[in-house]
Amino acid sequence: MPGKNFSLTGHRGAAALEPENTLPSFLKAYECGATGIEFDVRLTRDGVVVAHDDELERVAGVKGRVSEKTYSELLGVRVGGRARIPTLREVLSLAKGRLSVDIELKVVGAEAEVVDSLRELRMVDDALVTSFVPEALRRVKELAPEVSVGVLLEEWDDEYLEIAEKLGAEALLPYYEALSRDLVERIKKRGFKVITWTVDDPEVAERLYRLGIDGVITDDPCLLARRLRFTGG
């Protein structure tokens, strides 16, 4: 049974159960027993919204790009035919006092609004800002050294240890298939947390937990919470 320092994070909320990156999805993750939520942020023409893809077709079945629209133009879009695209502050307000947040920066340019929002809502201590784009994380640390950042990666290369150190990162987030006991130990010896994505098989999650990781990100936090008898904390 994972202890209180192990994080169970809902990927885009509870993406297996509700439309991804929407308020119903984040609420579902909370109801399931997740300790945190992961979500993606992108720039519209006039601000930051929570969305994974720039193209709207996969999630909403309509043509157009998030980056080419204002937020008011996105209000009529329904993810999965049911839920609207939320703003960053809406999601942070929902999570405040309930869930930690893993904010993935999909593009360079959203850093200032992310930092300002975390500070205004007093959620810096409950946040990890992550990205596959080191420059985005560098800008976050430049704006707010107190904000924790994590380096996302798919295939392991030892250079990620150097990248994380140069950024002053707190965590590395490898894809779960890249992990071995030796690699987890090496990362942790360098002082970084190890959080992995996207794990939907409870048996895989149990194996990874035994390797010594610090958290998993999953599309189905309900399933993993039940099977791992997750206690949170």
C-alpha positions as CSV (number, residue, x, y, z in Angstrom):
1,M,0.0,0.0,0.0
2,P,1.6,3.3,-1.1
3,G,2.2,5.7,1.7
4,K,1.3,9.4,2.2
5,N,4.3,10.7,0.2
6,F,3.4,8.7,-3.0
7,S,1.4,10.8,-5.5
8,L,-1.5,9.4,-7.5
9,T,-2.2,12.0,-10.2
10,G,-5.1,12.0,-12.6
11,H,-3.9,12.4,-16.2
12,R,-5.9,15.3,-17.7
13,G,-8.1,14.7,-14.7
14,A,-9.7,11.2,-15.1
15,A,-9.4,11.0,-18.9
16,A,-10.6,7.4,-19.1
17,L,-13.9,8.4,-17.4
18,E,-14.7,12.0,-18.3
19,P,-13.8,14.4,-21.2
20,E,-10.1,15.2,-20.8
21,N,-8.8,18.5,-19.3
22,T,-12.3,19.6,-18.3
23,L,-13.8,20.5,-14.9
24,P,-15.9,17.2,-14.8
25,S,-12.7,15.2,-15.4
26,F,-10.8,17.0,-12.6
27,L,-13.7,16.6,-10.2
28,K,-13.9,12.9,-11.0
29,A,-10.2,12.5,-10.2
30,Y,-10.8,14.1,-6.9
31,E,-13.8,11.8,-6.2
32,C,-11.7,8.8,-7.1
33,G,-9.1,9.5,-4.5
34,A,-6.4,11.1,-6.6
35,T,-3.9,13.3,-4.7
36,G,-3.3,15.5,-7.7
37,I,-4.3,16.3,-11.3
38,E,-2.2,16.8,-14.4
39,F,-3.3,19.1,-17.1
40,D,-2.0,20.9,-20.2
41,V,-1.9,24.6,-20.9
42,R,-1.9,26.4,-24.2
43,L,-2.2,30.0,-25.4
44,T,-5.2,31.4,-27.0
45,R,-5.0,34.8,-28.7
46,D,-5.9,36.4,-25.4
47,G,-4.8,34.1,-22.5
48,V,-4.1,30.6,-21.2
49,V,-6.5,27.7,-21.4
50,V,-6.4,24.1,-20.4
51,A,-6.0,22.0,-23.5
52,H,-3.7,19.3,-24.8
53,D,-4.0,19.7,-28.6
54,D,-3.8,22.9,-30.5
55,E,-6.1,21.3,-33.1
56,L,-9.7,21.0,-31.8
57,E,-10.8,18.1,-34.0
58,R,-9.7,15.1,-31.9
59,V,-11.2,16.3,-28.6
60,A,-14.2,18.3,-29.9
61,G,-14.9,17.2,-33.5
62,V,-14.6,20.7,-34.9
63,K,-12.1,22.5,-37.1
64,G,-9.8,25.2,-35.8
65,R,-6.9,25.8,-33.5
66,V,-6.8,27.0,-29.9
67,S,-4.0,29.3,-30.7
68,E,-6.0,31.1,-33.3
69,K,-9.1,31.8,-31.2
70,T,-10.0,34.1,-28.3
71,Y,-11.3,32.5,-25.2
72,S,-14.8,33.8,-25.9
73,E,-14.7,32.0,-29.3
74,L,-13.8,28.7,-27.5
75,L,-16.8,28.9,-25.1
76,G,-19.1,27.2,-27.6
77,V,-16.6,24.3,-28.1
78,R,-17.5,21.1,-26.2
79,V,-14.9,18.5,-25.4
80,G,-16.3,15.0,-25.9
81,G,-19.5,16.8,-26.9
82,R,-20.2,17.6,-23.3
83,A,-17.8,19.9,-21.4
84,R,-16.2,23.3,-22.2
85,I,-12.5,24.1,-22.3
86,P,-11.7,25.7,-18.9
87,T,-9.3,28.5,-18.1
88,L,-6.2,28.0,-16.0
89,R,-7.6,29.9,-13.0
90,E,-10.8,27.9,-13.1
91,V,-8.9,24.6,-12.8
92,L,-6.6,26.0,-10.0
93,S,-9.6,27.3,-8.1
94,L,-11.2,23.8,-8.3
95,A,-8.0,22.1,-7.1
96,K,-7.2,24.6,-4.3
97,G,-7.3,22.8,-0.9
98,R,-8.2,19.5,-2.6
99,L,-5.5,18.5,-5.0
100,S,-1.9,19.2,-6.0
101,V,-1.5,20.3,-9.6
102,D,1.0,19.2,-12.3
103,I,0.8,21.9,-15.0
104,E,2.3,20.8,-18.3
105,L,3.4,23.7,-20.5
106,K,2.8,22.7,-24.1
107,V,4.3,25.9,-25.5
108,V,6.7,28.6,-24.6
109,G,4.9,31.8,-23.7
110,A,2.4,30.7,-21.0
111,E,5.0,30.9,-18.2
112,A,4.1,34.3,-16.8
113,E,0.4,33.6,-16.5
114,V,1.1,30.3,-14.9
115,V,3.4,31.8,-12.3
116,D,1.0,34.7,-11.6
117,S,-1.9,32.4,-11.2
118,L,-0.1,30.1,-8.8
119,R,1.0,33.1,-6.7
120,E,-2.4,34.8,-6.7
121,L,-4.1,31.6,-5.5
122,R,-1.3,30.8,-3.1
123,M,-0.8,27.4,-4.7
124,V,3.0,27.5,-5.3
125,D,3.6,24.8,-2.7
126,D,1.0,22.5,-4.3
127,A,2.2,22.8,-7.8
128,L,4.7,21.2,-10.2
129,V,5.2,22.8,-13.6
130,T,6.4,20.3,-16.2
131,S,7.3,20.3,-19.8
132,F,9.1,18.5,-22.6
133,V,10.5,21.9,-23.5
134,P,13.4,22.9,-21.3
135,E,13.2,26.6,-22.3
136,A,9.7,26.8,-20.9
137,L,10.9,25.5,-17.6
138,R,13.9,27.8,-17.6
139,R,11.6,30.8,-18.0
140,V,9.4,29.6,-15.1
141,K,12.5,29.3,-12.8
142,E,13.7,32.8,-14.0
143,L,10.3,34.3,-13.1
144,A,9.7,32.3,-9.9
145,P,12.6,30.3,-8.4
146,E,10.2,29.1,-5.7
147,V,8.1,27.2,-8.2
148,S,9.0,23.5,-8.6
149,V,9.6,22.2,-12.1
150,G,9.9,18.8,-13.6
151,V,11.4,17.6,-16.9
152,L,9.2,15.3,-19.0
153,L,10.9,12.7,-21.3
154,E,9.9,9.7,-23.4
155,E,13.2,7.9,-24.0
156,W,15.9,8.0,-21.4
157,D,19.3,9.6,-22.0
158,D,21.7,10.5,-19.3
159,E,21.8,14.1,-20.6
160,Y,18.4,14.6,-18.9
161,L,20.2,14.5,-15.5
162,E,22.4,17.4,-16.6
163,I,19.4,19.3,-18.1
164,A,17.4,18.9,-14.8
165,E,20.4,20.1,-12.8
166,K,20.9,23.2,-14.9
167,L,17.2,24.0,-14.6
168,G,17.1,23.5,-10.9
169,A,14.4,21.0,-11.4
170,E,12.9,19.0,-8.6
171,A,11.7,16.0,-10.6
172,L,12.2,13.9,-13.7
173,L,9.1,12.4,-15.4
174,P,10.1,9.6,-17.7
175,Y,7.7,7.4,-19.6
176,Y,7.1,4.3,-17.5
177,E,8.6,1.9,-20.1
178,A,11.9,3.6,-19.7
179,L,12.2,2.9,-16.0
180,S,14.3,0.2,-14.3
181,R,15.4,-0.2,-10.7
182,D,18.9,1.0,-11.6
183,L,17.6,4.1,-13.4
184,V,15.2,5.0,-10.5
185,E,18.1,4.7,-8.1
186,R,20.4,6.8,-10.2
187,I,17.9,9.6,-10.6
188,K,17.1,9.7,-6.9
189,K,20.8,9.7,-5.9
190,R,21.1,12.9,-7.9
191,G,18.3,14.4,-5.7
192,F,15.3,14.3,-8.1
193,K,11.9,12.8,-7.5
194,V,10.8,10.2,-10.1
195,I,7.2,10.5,-11.3
196,T,6.0,8.5,-14.3
197,W,3.3,8.5,-16.9
198,T,0.7,7.3,-18.1
199,V,0.1,4.1,-16.1
200,D,-3.3,2.5,-16.4
201,D,-2.5,-1.1,-15.5
202,P,-2.6,-1.6,-11.7
203,E,-0.1,-4.5,-11.9
204,V,2.4,-2.2,-13.7
205,A,1.8,0.5,-11.1
206,E,2.5,-1.9,-8.3
207,R,5.8,-3.0,-10.0
208,L,6.8,0.6,-10.5
209,Y,6.0,1.4,-6.9
210,R,8.3,-1.4,-5.8
211,L,11.1,0.2,-7.9
212,G,10.9,3.2,-5.6
213,I,9.2,5.8,-7.7
214,D,7.5,8.8,-6.1
215,G,4.3,8.9,-8.1
216,V,2.3,7.8,-11.0
217,I,0.1,9.7,-13.5
218,T,-2.9,7.7,-14.8
219,D,-6.0,8.1,-17.0
220,D,-8.0,6.1,-14.5
221,P,-7.3,7.1,-10.9
222,C,-10.4,5.3,-9.7
223,L,-9.0,1.9,-10.8
224,L,-5.5,2.5,-9.4
225,A,-6.8,3.9,-6.1
226,R,-8.9,0.8,-5.6
227,R,-6.3,-1.7,-6.7
228,L,-3.4,-0.1,-4.8
229,R,-5.6,0.6,-1.7
230,F,-4.2,4.1,-2.0
231,T,-4.2,6.0,1.2
232,G,-3.1,9.4,-0.1
233,G,-1.9,12.1,2.3
